[in-house]
Amino acid sequence: MLDINLFREKPEIIKKNLRKRKMLDKVKWVDEVAKYDADYRKLLYKVQELRHKRNVASDEINQLKKQGKDISKRIKEIKEIPVKIKEVEDKVNELKKKIFDYMMGIPNLMDESVPIGKDDSDNVLVRKWGKLPKFSFEVQNHVELLEGLGIADFERSAKISGKGFFILKGNLALLDFALMKFAIDSLCKKGFTLISPPFMMRRKPYEGVVDLSDFETMMYKIENEDLYLIATSEHPIAGMHMDEVMNYEKLPIKYAGISTNFRKEIGSHGVDEKGLFRIHQFNKVEQFVFCMPEDSKKIHEELISNAEDIMKKLNIPYRVVNICTGDLGNIASKKYDIEAWMPNEKKYKEVVSCSNCTDYQARRLNIRYDKQGSRDFVHTLNSTAIATSRMMRAVVENYQQKDGSIKVPTVLQPYMLGLKKIERLK
């Protein structure tokens, strides 16, 4: 969430941000927060006055007792004070909840470099890399290739779990793990600490890392439990340090999260309805960083560079885009996407998302740093290293051969027992 002092002192900054995001219905929320906050502080002061009055009265009663004087009148008066305190505290808590609810729904302030736009068609190209593959034969989509090789089963997975799932077999399952291990090795060599987090989270830490609407649109709830299946390892890693104060000398802290992820969203048409691209369950290696505020812009560039390095070593053509205001989620201040070339559709499609969330998540989770007795909120950043399902699709389609087999990228061959080509499963 945003700093309450912005609502008190610079509300126009928040309103301008909301207008740029085309969230005009929330502009009035800024004034609501300021109004409730003013009332909240007045009532807090009143509570302090009543408590002071109670303490003074208690001292007077003690003095009267020592002097042997009648204390009945003062006792009657002091008995009314706790009742008044309780009444005012109830109003304070009610206002506090209203303020909290409004602030949780107001998005992060966007970086000045975020382009203005309505949707993903207005995202701005930053750079491209790689030569598009040329084929002397009719290109197949990844579903046709995988089913033809007998290494993926979408029909039996639907029988087991419904749409949006898959069964990987033989060397395709090996490719899934090869991609993860390749990404893990790449990040660990760059100083990241590997984290294998819980695959379930309680609601309180989850509220700190996501847009509240995600609870309905993205996450799976465990029935009769205060638990949700994680949508990415970013979420439990962010929650690891909830309510902690970090030593600034140990920042930045860089984590590489590895997990299976669960999301409600799936493809609704065409090739994405059946296949590996938009599914309910997938494996992913994630970059996550806690850092000092002055370092987050630099680290954001480092994270996207790390992801690009993986793409380059896999030799998958890609482009990097700067996400526009209309396509940027509530949590991020700025976001890059990497889009891989998909030969069958002849278009680039998102495989990496890289966000600088500034202090927005840290305020929700109460994660601060201590620098010589001064405390403030850390900045958090996250980026995909590899989402294996999407990257498998990119590899399969870009490395397909005329006979329907799939070449294994050179960099992955050591992770696949030296295998150079994936052929039909016997």
N, C-alpha and C positions, 0 to 999 in steps of 0.2 A: 504494500500500500504506500501511499504518498505521505510525506512529512506533514503533520497537522499544522506546522507553522506556515506552510504554503497557503493553506486555507485561511489562516488568520491574517497573513501579511501580504501575500501575493496571489490572490485568487484568480486574477486575470491570466496568469501563466497557465493554470489548470484549464480555465475556460477556453483559451486559445488552443490548447492541446486537444480538447474534446471536439472543438470545431474542425480542426484538421483531420481528426479521425471520423468526422461525420456523425458523431454521437451527440446530436443537438438536444436530444431528450434528457441528457445527463448534465447539461450545463447548469440547470437550476439546482442540481444536487449540491453544487459547490456552495451556493448561498445557504442551502439547508444545513449543510455541515457547519458553516460559520455561525449560523444562528443558534443551532443546538449546542455548539461548542461554547458560545458566550453564556448561554443559560447554564450549561454544565459547570463552568468555572465559578459562576455566581453561587450556585448551590453548594459547590465544594467549599467555598469560603464560608457559607452559612453553617455548614457542618462543623468546620473548624471553630467558628464562633461559639456554637452550642457546646462543643466539647470543652472549650476554654471556660465557658460559663459553668459547666458541670464541675470542672476541676476546682474553680474558685469557690463554688458553693460547698464542695466537699471539705476544702480547707477551713472555710468559715464554720462549718458544723463541728469539725474537730476542735477548733478554738473555743466554740461555745460549750462543748462538752467539758473541756478542761476548766472552764470558768464556772461550770455548774449551772449554766443558763438553759432556758427552754429552747429546744431545737425542733419542736414539732412543726412549726410554720415552715422552716427551711427544708425540713425533710419532705414536706408536701410539695414544695416548689421543685426540689431536685428530682422527685419522682417523675415529674412531667417532662423533664429534659430528654431522657432516653427515648421516650415515645416520639418526641419531635425529631430527634436525631434519626430514628428509624424511618420516619415518614420522608424526611429529606433525602436520606441515603437511597431509599427505594426510587425516588425521582432521579437521583444521580445515576443509578444503575440503568434505569430506563433510557435516559438520554445517552449514556455511554454506549448502549447496544445500538441505538439508532445511528449514532455517529459511526460506529464500527461497521454496521451494515452498509451505509452509504459509501464509506471509504473503501470497503472491499470490492465494490462494484465500479469504482473509478479507475481507469487504466493508468499504466505507467506513462511518464512523460517521454515523448519520442525525441530521439537525437535529431539535431538540425539537418543531418545528412539524409534522413528518411525521405524518399520522394513522395510527392502528392499523387494519389491515384485512387480509383474506385475498387479495383479488384486485381487478381494476379496478372491480368493482361497489361497492367500499368507498372509492373515491376521493371526495374531498370537494369539492363545488362552491365555488368562490371568487367567481365573478361570471359574469353573462351579458351579452351585448350584441346588439342588433339585433332587428328585427321579422321573424318568420318569414313567408316569402312566401305569398301566397294565389293559388291557381290556379283558373281557371274551366273547366279542362279536365283530362283524365286525365293525371297526371304520368308521364313516361317516365324510365327510368334512363339513365345516361350512355352505356352501351353502345348501347342502342337509338337514342338521339339521334345519336351520332357515326357509327354505321353507316348510319343513315338519311340523314345529310348527306354520306356518302361521304368523310369526312375522317379516319377511323381504320380500320385493317385489322388485325384480330386473327387472322384465318384465315391470311393470307399470312405474318404474323410467326411464327406457330406452325410453318408449313412451313419457315421459315428456321432458327428457333432453339428451337422447342418452346414450351410454355406459359410464361406469365409475361413475355411481351414484347409489343411493339406497334409498329405503323408509324403515324406521324402524317403527315397529308397537308394540303397547302394551308394554310388559315387556322388549322387546329388546331396545326400545326407553328409557325406564326407566334405563336400564343397562348402556346405553351411558352416561346419566347424573350422575348416581351413580359413575361411574369410574372417571368422572371429579371432582365431589365433594370430593371423597375420596382423590384424588391427591392434590386438593386445600387445604384440611384440613391438609394433611401431610406436605406440604410446609409452610403453614402459621404458624404451630406450630414450625417450624425451623427458623422463622424470616424473611420469604419472604413476600414482599408486593404484594398483588394481583393487577394485571393490566388487564383491559379489553380495548384493543386498538382499533383504527379505523381499518376497514377491507380493506381499500384502502390506497395506498401510492403514493406520487409524485415520479418522476424518480430520482431527485437529492438525497434525502436521501436513496432511494433504491440502487443507485449505490455505496453507502458507505458500504453496508452490504453483497452484493452478487457478484458472478462472473458475469461479463457482459454477458456471453453467456446464463445465466439463463433467460434473458429477452425474448429470442427466444424459449428456450426449456422448461421452467417451468412456467413462469408467464402469467396470463391473462391480456391483455390490455383493458382498457375502451375506446371504440371508441370515437375519437374527444375530449378526455380529457387527461390531464397530470396526469393520475391515473392508478395504477395497483392493482388488487386484491392481497392481501397478501398470501404468501405461508406458513407462520408461524408467530406467534406473536413475535418471536425473532426479526424480521425485523423492525416493528414499534417501539418496545421497544428500540432497538439500536438507532434508529433515534430520539427518544424523547430528547436526550441530545446533539444533533448535535450543534456544534459551542458553546459549554458551557465549563466553567472551574469549576471543582468540588473541594470542600474542602477535602483534603486528610484525614482529621480526620473523615469524614463521610463515607469513603470507608471501606469495600466493601458495595455496594448497591445491594441488592438482590431482584429481581422481579420474580413473578410467573405470567406468561401471559396465558390468556385463550381466545381462539378464534376459529372460524371456518376458515379453511384454504382451499385455492384453488390452484390446480396444474394441469398442462396439462398432466403430465405423468400418464399412467395407465398400467395395466398388458397387455401383448400381447399374452399370451398363457396359456392353462391349467386353473387351478382353480383361478389364479390371474386375468384372463380376466373377470370373473364374481364373485363378492363377495365383501369382505370388506378390502382386503389387500392393493391393489394399485389402488387408486381411485382419482377422480377429486376434491372431497369435503369431508372434515372430520374435526372432533373436536380434539383439542389438548391442553394440559396444558404443558407449557414450563418453564424451569428455565433459567434465564438470570442474569448475574452478571457483574458489573463494579468494578474493583479492582485495587490496586497498583500492579505494575509489579512484585515485589518480592513475591506476594501472589498467582499468578495465577496457578502455578503448584499444590499447596496445595488445592486450591478451585476446580480445575479440578477433583481431587480425591474425594472431598466432593460431587460434583454434581453427579458423577457416583454412589457413595454410596447411595445418596438420591433415585436415580432411582432404584437401586437394592433393597432398603428397601421396595419400593412399590411392586416390583415383589415378594419378599419373603412373604409379607403379603397377597398377592393374591395367594400364593403357586403355582406359575407357574414356572416350571423348565426353567433355562436359562443358557447362558454362556456369558462371556464378552470377546470381542476380541479387540486387538490393531490394528488399521487400517494401512495397509502397504502403502508405497510410491505411488504405482500405483493406489490405490483406494482412496487416500486422496484428497479432493477437494482443490481448490486454496486458500480458506479463512483460513482454520484451520492450526495450527502448529502441533497439535496432536489431534487424535480423537479415542474415544472408541465407540463401538457399543455393545448394549445388544441384544442378539438374543434369542427369546422365542422358546420353543419346540412346534412344530406343529405335533400332532400325526398322522394325515392323511398322510402327506408327509414323516413322520419319519425323520424330519430334523429341525434344528434351523433356524429361520428367524428373520431378524432385526425388532425390535420394538422400540428401543431407540438409538439416536445418541447424543454423548456428546463431544463437541469440545472446545479446548482452542485456541482462535484466537489471542492471545497475543495483540500487539498494531496495528495489521493490519487494522481492521475495524475502530479503533479510529482515525488513521491517515486520513483515507478517510473522516470520519465524523467530524474531528477536535474536538475531545473530550479529554480534558486535565485535569490534576489535578494541584493544587497549593500547594506546600509545602514550607512554609516559604520564599515565593517570587520566588521560583524555579518552573518552569512549565515543565511538560513532558506529554506524552500520557498515558492514562489509558490502562489497559488490559480488554478485554471482553471475556466472556465465555457463552456458551449456552448448554442446554441439554434438551431433551425430559423428561418430567415426565411421561405423558401418552398420547399416540396417540390412541384415543378410538376405532377407527375402527380396527386397528391391535390387540389391546388388547382384544376387543370383540371376534375376531377370536380365539385368544389364549385361552380365558376363555371357549368359546363354545366348542372347540374341546377337551380341557383337562378335562372339567367337564361334558362331555356328558354321558348319562345313556343308559342302554340297551333298554328302552322303547322310546328313542328319546328325552326325556326331558333333561334339563340342570340344574345341581345343581348350586346354587348361592354361590360363595365363602363366607365364614363366615364373613370376614371383610366388605363385601358389603351389607350384609343383613339389617343392620340398615338404609342404604341409599335406600333400595328397599321395604320400608314399612313392613319389617320383612319377606319378601318373601324368602323361602328357595329353591324353585325349580321353574324353568320356564317351563310351560307346554303348550300344544297346545292352541292357541288363539281361544276362542269360538265365 
